[in-house]
């Protein structure tokens, strides 16, 4: 199974090289656990070493944060095709445009969506949101398989009283389509990534990492 490194040594170690091509990876965790920073670090590592990245942003990523990770280098930033979306419908359209670009031959190594569930709402227009969620996941599965790309999603969380822990939003509907699931936790200034699901690696492995101003580094 081909993998693309995240650029974070400890995370790459438990993933035996990085995120898998041809499937969807999901990272979830509470605020401040490092979801966006991992997405950025992975994206920059990709454009430096493997090819362009399509980055769909629903979290209003600050230009300053993006600039710090790219180091202000135009040759790096130019390989990031950046979509900012403001609704679940806009997100669906951005995913459709992405598929269209791939069919036209654009060369990218990964699709990143941060956060995939930002606009998903279980209570408002539930059936419309669920139908769109299903459609988006279907397109992303096709993209991953047909073009042998990494598809990386991040997700918001909620607290499940029944299970007594946080879970990713819409997980009941999403998780069957996700081949790799990673949960993030924050311990003071250190973060922990816990592998919850993987096609070929036994779950439960953990990796520590630290967020810097311009990157994410593994903590041994």
C-alpha positions in Angstrom: 0.0 0.0 0.0 1.5 3.3 -1.1 1.7 6.0 1.5 2.5 9.8 1.6 4.4 11.0 4.6 2.8 13.6 6.9 6.2 15.2 7.7 5.6 14.4 11.4 8.1 11.7 12.4 6.1 10.1 15.2 2.9 10.1 13.3 4.6 8.6 10.2 6.1 5.9 12.4 2.7 4.6 13.7 1.3 4.8 10.2 4.2 2.9 8.7 5.1 5.8 6.4 2.2 8.1 6.2 -1.4 8.5 4.9 -2.5 5.8 2.5 -3.2 6.6 -1.2 -6.5 5.4 -2.6 -8.5 5.9 0.6 -10.0 8.5 3.0 -8.3 9.4 6.2 -10.1 11.2 9.0 -8.6 13.2 11.9 -10.8 14.4 14.7 -10.4 16.1 18.1 -11.5 18.9 20.2 -10.5 22.6 19.7 -6.8 23.2 19.9 -5.8 19.6 19.5 -4.0 20.2 16.2 -6.3 19.1 13.4 -5.7 22.1 11.1 -2.0 22.2 11.9 -1.6 18.5 10.8 -3.6 19.2 7.7 -1.3 22.2 6.9 1.9 20.3 7.7 0.9 17.4 5.5 -0.1 19.7 2.7 3.2 21.6 2.7 5.1 18.4 2.9 3.2 17.1 -0.1 3.8 20.2 -2.3 7.5 20.2 -1.4 8.1 16.6 -2.3 5.2 15.0 -4.2 3.0 17.4 -6.0 0.2 19.9 -5.7 -2.6 19.8 -3.1 -6.2 20.9 -3.3 -7.1 22.4 0.1 -10.8 23.1 0.9 -11.1 25.4 3.9 -14.3 25.8 5.9 -12.6 27.1 9.1 -11.5 30.5 7.7 -7.8 29.7 8.0 -5.9 32.9 8.6 -3.5 34.1 5.8 -0.9 34.6 8.5 -1.0 30.9 9.5 -0.8 29.8 5.9 2.1 32.2 5.3 4.0 30.8 8.3 3.8 27.2 7.1 4.8 28.1 3.5 7.6 30.3 4.7 6.2 33.0 2.4 7.6 31.1 -0.6 5.6 31.6 -3.7 6.8 28.4 -5.3 5.2 26.5 -2.4 2.0 28.5 -2.1 1.5 28.3 -5.9 1.1 24.5 -5.6 -1.7 24.9 -3.1 -5.1 25.2 -4.8 -7.1 26.9 -2.1 -10.9 26.9 -1.9 -12.7 28.8 1.0 -16.3 27.6 1.5 -19.0 29.1 3.6 -21.7 26.5 3.5 -22.2 22.7 3.1 -23.5 23.3 -0.4 -20.4 25.4 -1.3 -18.3 22.6 0.0 -20.2 20.1 -2.2 -19.6 22.3 -5.2 -15.9 22.6 -4.4 -15.6 18.8 -4.3 -17.4 18.5 -7.6 -15.0 21.1 -9.1 -12.1 19.2 -7.7 -13.3 16.0 -9.5 -13.7 18.0 -12.7 -10.1 19.4 -12.5 -8.8 15.9 -11.9 -10.6 14.6 -15.0 -9.0 17.4 -17.0 -5.6 16.2 -15.9 -4.5 18.5 -13.0 -1.6 17.0 -11.2 -2.1 16.8 -7.4 -1.0 14.4 -4.7 -3.7 15.0 -2.1 -7.1 16.5 -1.4 -7.5 18.1 2.1 -10.7 19.3 3.7 -10.5 21.2 7.0 -13.1 20.8 8.4 -15.3 18.4 6.5 -18.2 18.6 9.1 -18.0 22.3 9.9 -21.3 23.0 8.2 -23.0 19.6 8.8 -26.0 20.1 11.0 -28.0 17.2 12.4 -31.0 19.3 13.5 -31.5 21.8 10.6 -32.6 20.4 7.3 -31.3 17.0 8.4 -32.2 15.0 5.3 -30.7 17.6 3.0 -27.5 17.7 5.0 -27.3 13.9 5.1 -27.9 13.6 1.4 -25.1 16.1 0.7 -22.8 14.3 3.1 -23.4 11.0 1.3 -22.8 12.6 -2.1 -19.6 14.3 -1.0 -18.2 11.1 0.6 -19.1 9.2 -2.6 -17.2 11.6 -4.8 -14.2 11.7 -2.5 -14.1 7.8 -2.4 -14.1 7.8 -6.2 -11.4 10.5 -6.3 -9.2 8.5 -3.9 -9.6 5.2 -5.7 -9.6 6.4 -9.3 -6.6 8.8 -9.0 -4.7 7.0 -6.2 -4.7 10.1 -4.0 -4.6 10.8 -0.3 -7.9 12.3 0.8 -7.5 13.8 4.3 -10.5 15.1 6.2 -10.7 16.7 9.6 -13.9 16.8 11.7 -15.6 18.6 14.5 -16.6 16.6 17.6 -19.4 16.2 20.0 -19.7 14.5 23.4 -21.5 11.2 23.4 -23.2 10.7 26.8 -23.9 7.1 25.8 -20.2 6.3 25.2 -18.8 8.7 27.7 -16.3 10.3 25.2 -16.0 12.6 22.3 -16.8 11.3 18.9 -16.6 12.8 15.4 -19.6 14.6 14.1 -21.7 12.4 11.7 -19.5 9.4 12.5 -22.4 7.0 12.3 -22.9 7.9 8.6 -19.3 8.7 7.7 -17.1 6.1 9.4 -17.9 3.1 7.2 -16.4 4.9 4.3 -13.3 6.0 6.2 -10.4 3.6 6.1 -8.1 5.4 8.6 -9.4 7.3 11.7 -7.1 9.2 14.1 -8.3 10.9 17.3 -6.3 13.8 18.7 -5.9 14.9 22.4 -4.2 17.8 24.1 -1.8 17.3 27.1 -0.6 20.7 28.1 1.6 21.9 25.2 1.9 18.3 23.8 -0.6 16.7 21.5 -1.3 13.0 21.2 -2.6 11.1 18.1 -4.4 7.8 18.7 -4.9 5.4 15.8 -8.5 4.2 16.1 -9.0 2.5 12.7 -6.8 1.3 9.9 -6.9 -1.3 7.2 -3.6 -2.9 7.9 -2.3 -1.6 11.2 -3.6 -2.7 14.6 -5.5 0.2 16.3 -4.4 1.7 19.6 -0.9 3.0 18.5 -0.1 6.5 19.7 2.1 9.4 18.6 3.1 12.5 20.4 3.7 15.8 18.6 4.2 19.5 19.2 2.9 22.5 17.2 5.4 25.2 16.3 4.9 28.5 14.6 5.7 27.1 11.1 5.4 23.3 11.4 4.4 20.3 13.5 7.2 18.1 14.9 7.2 14.7 16.5 8.0 14.2 20.1 9.8 11.0 20.9 
